[in-house]
Amino acid sequence: MIKFWNGNKSPARQAYEYELLECLLENSGMFELIDNDVTDYPCAEDEGAVLDKGADILVTVAGNSKFAGKRLIEIKQPLCRGLLGWRLCIVDQKRVDEFCSLSLRELQQKRVGVPDTWVDAELFRANGFDVLEAGTLDDMLGWVADGTVDFITLGANEAEDILSRQTVNRSDLVIEPTLAIYYPFPLVFYLNQHQPMLAERLCEQWEAKQTEISSLFDQHYGSVIEQAKLDSRKKLTLQNPLLPAGHEVMFELSLNNVKK
């Protein structure tokens, strides 16, 4: 049985990433059974130690500093075609007009909220934003509602799902309709250093199952990409100083199939 740590992420991501792993390991004998562990770790140190404490595999953004210096196996394939790096702004409905078609410089004058342990905080700071990094995602949504922060960002693959799960007192939060913040933010597999055979199997199946992978991606994200209308939004591009060398080509190729 493979222990897959699938916590500290949105339900939309959990569902897709589990089914993707399931697809890649189908009919693989000893690797076919998956323990889908969705435990959330509120401390960055605990999250960074999951492979040391028995997990076999996880999905995270390439260059995640929580795993810096760890002995692990990385598979450099962008598992979600870069979609997590297309960020949509979540704002209070009463303030939507403040954000419509802002320039990057204008948006940098507003305060962005990032929940504790999210890699995005480092990235936004590196790009000159005023960042409040604290609390949980639920806390942060509350702080958008009460004005403690001006906005947060969520990936285009998860924004609609997250907002649909919010309680009544958050019903005034909406996806701002004109902007898309974009930065390279590929999701990749990190594996326990003792799982080279699992890594080999995943690499083989990634190449062999492109049709099934594309179908799974479209099933989970086709409609949300269409609803997000990425092509019609003003694209504000940020740099990702955390992206390790060697990811650029694979990542850029993956983007060809994201926008529809």
N, C-alpha and C positions, 0 to 999 in steps of 0.2 A: 504493500500500500504506500502511496505517495502522500506526504503531508504538504498540502498547499496552503500557505498563509495568505488569506484573501481579505484581511481586515484593513482598517483605516482608509476606507474609500467609500464612494457612493454605492447604493444598491444597483444602480444601472451598470457601473463598472464591475461590481462583483459578479453579476449574472453573466455578462459577456466574457469576462476573463476566465471564469470557471468553465463555461461551455467551450471556449477556445481550447483550453487545456484538455478537456474531455475529448474533443474532436481529434487533437493531435496524438492522444494516447490510446485511442480506440483500437481494440484488437492487438494490444501490445503486451499481453501476458502479465508479467510481474508488475508492470507500471499502470495497469488499467484501472485499479481501484484508487480513488482519490478521497482523502480526508480533507474536506473543504472547511478550513478553520477561519472563521470570520471575526475572531477576537480583535477588538480595538485596543490599541495601546496608547494611552494619553501622553506618554513620555517618549521623546525622540530616542533616548538611549535604549529603551525596551524594544522599540520598533527595529532599531539597527542591530539588535542581538537575536532576532528570531531565527536566523540560520544557525547561529551558534547553539541555540537551545532546542534544535531538533527539527525545524522545518526543512523540507527538501527543496522547495521552490517557492518563489513569489514573483509578483509583477510590480515593477516600480518604474519611475522615470529614470532615464539614463543620466548618470552623474549624481544620483541622490547622495548627498554628503553624509547622510546617516550611515551609509555603508562604506565610507571612505576608509581605506586601509584594511578592509576585511578580505579574507581569503575566500573567494567565491568564483563561480563560473558564470560568465555573462554571455547571453545569446543576443547578438546585435541585430535583431530584427524588430522593426517598429510594429508592434502588435495591434495598434489601433490607428495606423495610417496617419499619425500625427494629429488626430482629431482633438485630443486633450489640450493641445497647444492653441487651438482656436477658442479664445476665452470670450464669454459674453458677460456683460456687466449686469449685476443684479442691484436694482435701486428701488427706493420707495416710489410708488406710483405718482405721488404728488410732486416728485422732483424730476420726472422724466425729461421735461423741457430743458432742464439745466445741462443735460448730457448730450442732447441731440447734435451730432456731427461735430463734437469737440475735436480740436487738434490734440496731438500727443502732449504738447507743452501745457495746454489748458487742462487736460486730464491729470497731469502730474501735480497740479495745484490742489487736487482733491485727495482725501485720505482714503486709502484702500485697506480693507480688512482682510487678514489671512489667518485662518485658524492655526493654533499651535501644531507643530510638527509638519506642516505643509511646506514643501520645497519652494513653492512660489514666493514665499516671503523674501528669501535671498535674492531671487531673480528680480523682483520688483524694486528692492533697494538698490541693486546694481544698475537699474535703469532710472534712478533718480526720483522714485516715488516716496511719499510719506506713508509708511506702513505701520499699522497696528497688528502685531502678531500675538494673538492671545485666544484662550478659550477653545470651545468646540465649534463645529460648523453651525450648530443650532444657536449657540451663544452669538456667533457673528451675525447670523441672520437677524437676530433680535437687535443687535447694535446698528444694523442698517436701518431697521424700522424706527429706532428711537433717535437716530442721527449721530450716534457716537462715531460711526464711520460713514463715509459718503457712499461707498459701494464695495462690493466684493466681486470677484470673477469666478465663474465656473466654466468647465469645458463644455463645448457645444454638444458633447455626447452625454452629458449628465444634467445640464441646467434645468431642462423642462421636468425631468423626473424628480429632481430634488425639490423644486418649488411645488410640485403637485402633492408632495407629502407633508407640506407645512401645515401648522395648526391655524385656526381661524384668526388669531391675533397677528399672523404674518401674511394674511391674505392680500395685503396691499403691496407686497413685494412683486416686482415684475422684471422681465428681461428687457433691458433697454434696446430699442428697435433699430438703431442706426449704426452702432459701432461694433467692431470686432477687434479685440486685441490679439495679436498673433505672435507666438514665439516658438522656436523648435523645442518640443517637449515630448519626445518619443517614449512610449512605454516598452519595456523590455523584460525578459526573464532574467532573474538572478537565481542561481542554484547553489545549493550546498556544495562545498568543494569535494565532498565524497560521492557526488552523483555524476561522474563523467559519462556513464552509460545512458543515463536519463537525458543528459545534454545531447548526446549523439542521436538518440531516438528523436528528440524534438527537432533537431536540425534536419534530419532526413524527412520527417513528416511535414515540416513546413514547406519544403520544396515539392513534395508529392501531393499535397492537399490544398493547393491554391484555389481550386474551384470551390471546395467546401468552405474554406476560410472566407472567401469573398461573399459567399451566400450567407454565412453566419454574420458577417459584418453588416451586410445590407438588411438582414432581418432585425438586427438590434438597432442600427443607426441610420438606415436609409431614410425613414420618415422624419427623424429629428434633424438630419442635415437639411432636408427640404424645408422644414418649418423654420429653421434658423436663418435661411436666406443669406448664406454667407457671401454669395456673389454680389449682393446688393448693399452690403454694409461697407462703411468706411473702415479700411484696414489700417490699424496702428501697429507697426512692427517693432518689437522689442528684441534685444539681444539676450541670448542665454549663455552666460559665461560658464555655466556648470556643465554644458554639453561636452562630453569627452571627445577627443579626436577619434576618427574612425566611424562616427555615426552619420556624418553629414550626407554622404552619397546615398546610403540606404534610406535615410529620412526623406531627402528630397524626392527620390523616386516614389516613395510611398504616397506623397501628397497628390499625385496625379489622379488618384481615384477617390479623393475625399470630397471635393466640391462638386455638386451636381446641379 
